[in-house]
Amino acid sequence: MTVLDTPLKPNINCQNSFHVGAQTAWEMLREEDMLTRITTSCADLDNILGGGISCKEVTEIGGVPGIGKTQLGYVFAILGFCINLELLLLLRGNKNYRIQLAVNVQIPAHYGGLGGKAIYIDTEGSFMVERAMQIAEACVKDMLEYDGLLRKDSQARQLKMQPKELLGNIFYFRICSYTEQIAMINFLEKFVSEHKDVKVVIIDSITLHFRQDFDDMALRTRVLSGMALKLMKLAKTFSLAVVLLNQVTTKYSEGSFHLSLALGDSWSHACTNRVILYWNGNERCAYIDKSPSLPSASAPYSVTAKGIRSLASNSKRLKMMQALD
């Protein structure tokens, strides 16, 4: 029996929910208000995302090569337990700014972050540990800077976390075929149940093996739908964020070709949120293409040596430092 022939098991969670009874709309609203989020380390991008990438949801991020998809993957893998200095300084200076930006990130508890770990599933072989270390080092520097700025009148907290510890909190899996990818998705529930501090699962990318190895499109659609359902269940069950990076392809419509995310129209319904990265002249921008709770909006961002940042982060940070003096 192949991986594709594995019979579907009944959804135990759904069966249990029938026995427990219906959930009220008020309870659902309270759950949404309490959702934790992972910062992108770009205040503008966090703003249009309602505070960052939401836990309990599946978010797809797609764009052309070089736009920064993998960079975002590194950021999510590390910032599950690091700080967005720009964001916290902004919160201190503007109390009207969304409070969940400080609360929901929950990094080490005393720094406002999730304090979790990450699973990074690499299907393309594009993960660069040197780049991940670079971003981890920037995170540690940000935490030290945060202590120095906001604790002038008291002794700064002894920072125990080191960049190598951040990398040690990333579980890396290299996937070389679609059968391995399916098996990995099936294995995730068991792995996360044994590592309950995992707060984000990143797949970079969901696309590669399903574009190259499949000739039967109907079978591909069924397999992808099964994967999407399992990832949604994983996010809900363990209150973690699932981030799927996607490639782009050309699509012909209305007499011309244009770029669209890969895997077809049916796949576009597989995720809770869809974010498209694109070039606007020389600026990188992110656009919320689909979300049940967020309005369509766009925000610029930049890819720097420290990772993802706001375009004007340097000038903003200088102004915020001056405001603290």
Protein Blocks (a to p, Z undefined) as FASTA:
>chain_A
ZZklpccdddfklmmmmmnopcdfklmmmmmmmpccddehiaklmmmnoopacehiacdd
dddehilpmmmmmmmmmmmmcccfklmmmmmmmmkbcfklmmmnopafklopakiacddd
dfkopacfklmmmmmmmmmmmmmmmmmmmmmmbccdddfbdfklmmmmpccdddfbfklm
mmmmmmmmmmmmmmmmbcbdcdddfklmmmmmpmblmlmmmmmmmmmmmmmmmmmmnopa
cddddddddddeehiacdddehijklmmmpmbdcddddehjaccdddfbdfkbccddddd
dddfkbpcdfklmmmmmmmmmmmZZ
